[in-house]
């Protein structure tokens, strides 16, 4: 394990020990629950669907803030699972620090004692002393800060936002100064980012000097630090035109070029700001919806027929025929888990019948 000053150099997916997925599925309790309290973002990063305004308009994507009572309903529902959720992850499709109730939401989730860790994903642009104080007081246990550059100019080119980069540095420094040992701060920067203009071929690759500056600037004001690679993880957006899939993934891990089964569909639940639920954090257009937490119990969604049919379709080698999933590279580039060699075993552990395997599956060929 490497160290840079006080910060450990480590990608976030290796911050906790994991059991091989094939040994623990099917899960009676999801590994984590991703709650997107704000689908709005103040950045338009070139590699993110937020920059694809035409794509969002084409699918009629409604963005906004999750009501506090919907958040509490989801948290309360999670109490019905037999074990604690490993993590509640707040933020993914938008910038959660835009939500006025964020500290109150985190505190509610923490006080419910339903998860081992409550963590936040943020671009860091809104971190300042008052918010930082609220985050620390809420009992937040991990913050993942994503940088899109190391200068005002690169932020303008990559994130489409005129900001003072020093303000982000100051915000992270203040959070680090206020935090207790119970809060872990992870800072990462995206390498190989493209200019926001999708017609541009300009690619921003961190130089040796920039890498040194990144570590020199942040390694003393965070607990973990890493340089991640920009990968095509947001299917059906302009990013698929801008990023090529090569031999390594987001964290430098070697990838398997073809993967029949998406492990995400066996691990997580993702709650959009409107209550719709997907088994995948990358389903930004909400095409792989398995339920709605507004009017369904979360446990019923997890054990529901839509989820089971989707998992069976994956294990039967039909990901290529599932709308949206067939265009997604995330299972290859964003995680290590691989259920392909274990498809038969997992089908058996799920007690999938011959009838289920041969009956028409509504997920295949875009029928659902």
C-alpha positions in Angstrom: 0.0 0.0 0.0 1.4 3.4 -1.1 1.3 6.6 0.9 1.6 10.2 -0.2 2.2 12.3 2.9 -0.8 11.4 5.1 -3.1 10.1 2.3 -3.2 6.5 1.1 -2.9 6.2 -2.7 -5.7 3.8 -3.4 -8.8 3.6 -5.7 -12.0 3.8 -3.8 -13.3 0.3 -4.9 -10.5 -1.2 -2.9 -11.1 0.8 0.3 -13.0 -2.1 1.8 -12.6 -5.8 1.8 -15.1 -7.7 -0.4 -16.3 -11.3 -0.6 -16.3 -12.8 -4.1 -19.7 -12.0 -5.5 -20.4 -15.5 -6.8 -20.1 -16.9 -3.2 -22.7 -14.6 -1.7 -25.4 -14.3 -4.4 -28.4 -14.3 -4.4 -28.3 -11.7 -1.7 -31.0 -11.4 0.9 -29.9 -7.8 1.6 -28.5 -5.5 -1.2 -24.8 -4.7 -0.7 -25.5 -1.0 -1.0 -28.3 1.5 -1.7 -27.5 4.5 -4.0 -29.8 7.4 -3.2 -29.7 10.2 -5.8 -31.1 13.1 -3.7 -30.4 15.6 -6.5 -30.4 14.8 -10.2 -29.4 18.4 -11.0 -25.7 19.3 -11.4 -23.9 22.6 -11.6 -21.3 21.0 -13.9 -21.6 19.6 -17.4 -18.6 17.3 -17.5 -17.8 16.1 -21.0 -17.8 12.4 -20.1 -21.1 12.6 -18.2 -24.7 12.4 -19.4 -25.2 15.8 -17.8 -23.4 17.4 -20.8 -25.7 15.6 -23.3 -28.7 18.0 -23.2 -30.1 16.6 -26.4 -30.0 13.1 -25.0 -31.7 14.1 -21.8 -34.4 15.9 -23.7 -34.9 12.9 -26.0 -35.8 10.6 -23.1 -37.8 13.2 -21.3 -35.6 13.1 -18.2 -37.2 14.9 -15.3 -34.5 16.2 -12.9 -34.9 17.8 -9.5 -34.5 17.2 -5.8 -35.8 14.2 -3.8 -38.4 15.2 -1.2 -37.2 14.7 2.4 -40.2 12.4 3.1 -39.4 10.2 0.2 -35.8 9.9 1.5 -37.0 8.9 4.9 -39.5 6.4 3.5 -36.6 4.7 1.6 -34.4 4.6 4.7 -37.3 3.2 6.8 -38.0 0.5 4.2 -34.3 -0.6 4.2 -34.8 -1.6 7.9 -36.9 -4.5 6.7 -33.9 -6.4 5.3 -32.4 -9.1 7.5 -28.9 -7.5 7.6 -27.5 -4.0 7.6 -26.8 -2.4 4.2 -23.0 -2.2 3.7 -23.2 1.4 2.3 -25.8 4.1 1.6 -24.2 6.1 -1.2 -25.7 9.6 -1.6 -25.1 11.3 -5.0 -24.4 9.8 -8.4 -26.4 11.4 -11.3 -26.4 14.9 -9.8 -24.6 17.1 -7.3 -26.1 16.3 -3.8 -24.6 19.4 -2.1 -27.2 21.4 -4.0 -29.9 19.8 -1.9 -30.9 22.1 1.0 -31.7 19.2 3.3 -28.5 17.2 2.7 -27.1 17.2 6.2 -30.6 16.4 7.7 -30.9 13.5 5.3 -27.5 12.1 6.2 -28.3 12.5 9.9 -31.6 10.6 9.5 -29.9 7.8 7.6 -27.1 7.6 10.2 -29.5 7.6 13.2 -31.5 4.8 11.6 -28.5 2.5 12.0 -29.4 0.6 8.8 -26.0 0.9 7.1 -22.4 0.3 8.1 -21.3 3.4 6.2 -23.0 6.5 4.9 -21.0 8.1 2.1 -21.3 11.1 -0.2 -20.2 11.7 -3.8 -19.5 15.4 -4.7 -17.7 17.6 -7.1 -16.5 19.6 -4.2 -17.6 23.0 -5.6 -20.0 23.7 -2.8 -17.8 22.6 0.2 -17.5 25.6 2.5 -17.3 26.0 6.3 -21.0 26.1 7.1 -21.9 23.1 4.9 -18.8 21.2 6.1 -19.8 21.7 9.7 -23.3 20.3 8.9 -21.8 17.3 7.1 -19.5 16.5 10.0 -22.3 16.9 12.5 -24.6 14.7 10.5 -22.4 11.7 11.1 -21.2 11.3 7.5 -18.5 8.6 7.3 -17.0 9.0 3.9 -16.8 11.8 1.3 -15.7 11.1 -2.3 -14.5 14.3 -4.0 -14.2 14.2 -7.8 -11.9 16.8 -9.4 -12.2 17.6 -13.1 -9.0 19.7 -13.3 -6.3 21.6 -11.5 -7.0 25.0 -12.9 -9.8 27.4 -13.7 -9.1 26.9 -17.4 -9.4 23.1 -17.3 -12.7 23.3 -15.4 -14.1 25.7 -18.0 -13.0 23.3 -20.8 -14.0 20.0 -19.2 -16.9 20.8 -16.9 -18.3 23.8 -18.7 -18.1 25.9 -15.6 -16.3 29.1 -14.7 -15.0 28.5 -11.2 -12.1 29.3 -9.0 -10.2 26.1 -8.5 -8.6 27.4 -5.4 -12.1 27.5 -3.9 -12.4 23.7 -4.1 -9.0 23.3 -2.5 -10.0 25.6 0.3 -13.3 23.7 0.7 -11.6 20.3 1.0 -9.0 21.8 3.4 -11.7 23.2 5.6 -13.6 19.9 5.7 -10.4 18.0 6.6 -9.7 20.5 9.4 -13.2 20.1 10.8 -13.6 16.3 10.5 -13.1 13.7 13.1 -11.5 10.3 12.7 -14.9 8.9 11.9 -15.0 10.7 8.5 -12.8 9.5 5.6 -12.1 11.9 2.7 -11.2 10.5 -0.7 -10.0 12.9 -3.5 -9.6 11.8 -7.0 -9.0 13.5 -10.4 -10.1 12.4 -13.8 -7.3 11.8 -16.3 -7.7 11.6 -20.1 -10.7 14.0 -20.0 -12.0 15.6 -23.2 -13.0 19.1 -23.9 -16.7 19.8 -23.4 -17.3 20.7 -27.1 -18.2 17.3 -28.5 -16.8 18.4 -31.9 -13.4 18.9 -30.3 -10.6 16.3 -30.3 -8.8 18.0 -27.5 -7.9 15.5 -24.7 -6.5 16.6 -21.3 -3.9 14.2 -20.1 -2.2 15.0 -16.8 1.4 15.8 -17.2 4.0 14.6 -14.7 4.1 18.1 -13.2 0.3 18.1 -12.8 0.3 14.7 -11.1 2.9 16.0 -8.7 0.9 19.1 -8.1 -2.2 17.0 -7.4 -0.5 14.9 -4.8 1.4 17.8 -3.3 -1.9 19.8 -3.0 -4.3 17.2 -1.7 -2.4 14.4 0.0 -2.1 16.3 3.3 -5.8 17.3 3.4 -7.5 13.9 2.6 -7.2 10.3 3.8 -7.2 8.5 0.4 -6.2 9.8 -3.0 -6.1 8.5 -6.6 -5.9 9.4 -10.3 -8.8 7.7 -12.0 -9.2 7.3 -15.7 -12.1 8.6 -17.7 -14.0 5.7 -19.2 -17.2 5.3 -21.2 -19.5 4.5 -18.4 -22.6 6.5 -19.3 -24.3 4.6 -22.1 -26.3 6.3 -24.8 -24.6 9.7 -24.4 -22.0 11.6 -26.3 -19.3 10.1 -24.1 -19.4 6.9 -26.2 -18.1 9.0 -29.1 -15.3 10.5 -27.0 -13.8 7.6 -25.1 -12.4 4.4 -26.5 -12.6 1.2 -24.5 -9.1 -0.2 -24.1 -7.5 -2.8 -21.9 -7.8 -1.0 -18.5 -10.7 0.3 -16.6 -11.4 3.3 -14.4 -9.0 2.2 -11.7 -6.3 0.9 -13.9 -7.6 -2.7 -13.5 -7.3 -5.1 -16.4 -10.7 -5.5 -18.0 -12.6 -8.4 -19.7 -13.7 -7.2 -23.1 -16.9 -9.2 -23.2 -19.1 -9.7 -20.1 -22.5 -11.4 -20.5 -23.7 -10.8 -16.9 -23.9 -7.3 -15.4 -22.9 -7.8 -11.7 -24.6 -4.6 -10.8 -28.0 -6.2 -11.1 -27.1 -8.6 -8.3 -25.6 -6.1 -5.9 -27.3 -2.7 -5.7 -30.4 -0.7 -5.7 -30.4 2.8 -7.1 -33.1 5.3 -6.1 -33.7 8.2 -8.4 -34.9 11.5 -7.1 -38.4 10.8 -8.3 -38.6 7.4 -6.5 -38.0 5.2 -9.5 -35.6 2.3 -8.7 -33.0 0.6 -10.9 -30.6 -2.2 -10.1 -27.8 -0.1 -11.6 -26.3 3.3 -10.8 -25.6 4.0 -14.5 -29.2 3.9 -15.7 -29.4 7.7 -16.1 -32.4 7.6 -18.6 -34.3 5.3 -16.2 -34.9 2.6 -18.8 -34.1 -0.4 -16.5 -36.7 0.5 -13.8 -37.8 -2.3 -11.5 -40.1 -0.4 -9.2 -41.0 2.9 -7.5 -40.2 3.5 -3.8 -43.0 6.0 -3.6 -45.7 3.3 -3.6 -43.8 0.1 -3.2 -41.8 -1.4 -0.3 -38.1 -1.5 -1.1 -37.9 -5.1 0.0 -40.7 -6.0 -2.4 -38.8 -4.4 -5.3 -35.6 -6.2 -4.4 -37.4 -9.6 -4.4 -39.9 -8.7 -7.1 -40.6 -10.3 -10.4 -39.1 -7.6 -12.5 -35.7 -7.9 -10.7 -35.8 -11.7 -10.9 -36.6 -11.7 -14.6 -33.8 -9.2 -15.3 -31.3 -11.4 -13.4 -32.4 -14.5 -15.2 -32.0 -12.7 -18.5 -28.5 -11.8 -17.6 -27.6 -15.3 -16.5 -29.0 -16.7 -19.7 -26.6 -14.6 -21.7 -29.1 -12.1 -22.9 -27.6 -8.8 -21.8 -27.0 -8.0 -25.5 -30.8 -8.1 -26.0 -31.7 -5.8 -23.1 -32.5 -2.2 -23.9 -29.8 0.2 -22.5 -27.8 -2.6 -21.0 -26.7 -3.7 -24.4 -25.0 -0.3 -24.9 -23.3 -0.1 -21.5 -19.6 -0.6 -20.9 -19.8 0.0 -17.1 -19.7 -3.7 -16.1 -16.4 -4.0 -17.8 -14.7 -0.7 -16.8 -16.1 0.2 -13.4 -15.8 -3.0 -11.4 -13.9 -6.3 -11.0 -16.7 -8.6 -10.3 -17.4 -11.3 -13.0 -20.3 -13.7 -12.7 -19.9 -15.1 -16.3 -18.0 -18.3 -15.2 -20.6 -18.9 -12.5 -23.9 -18.4 -14.4 -25.1 -22.0 -14.0 -24.2 -22.1 -10.3 -26.1 -18.8 -9.7 -29.1 -20.0 -11.6 -29.1 -23.1 -9.4 -28.7 -21.1 -6.2 -31.6 -18.9 -7.2 -33.8 -22.0 -7.8 -34.6 -20.9 -11.3 -37.0 -23.4 -12.9 -37.0 -24.7 -16.4 -40.3 -22.9 -17.0 -38.7 -19.6 -15.9 -35.8 -20.1 -18.2 -37.9 -20.8 -21.3 -40.9 -18.5 -20.7 -40.9 -15.2 -22.6 -38.8 -12.6 -20.7 -40.1 -9.1 -20.9 -36.7 -7.5 -20.6 -35.4 -9.1 -23.8 -35.6 -7.1 -27.0 -37.0 -4.0 -25.3 -40.4 -5.4 -24.4 -40.4 -3.9 -20.9 
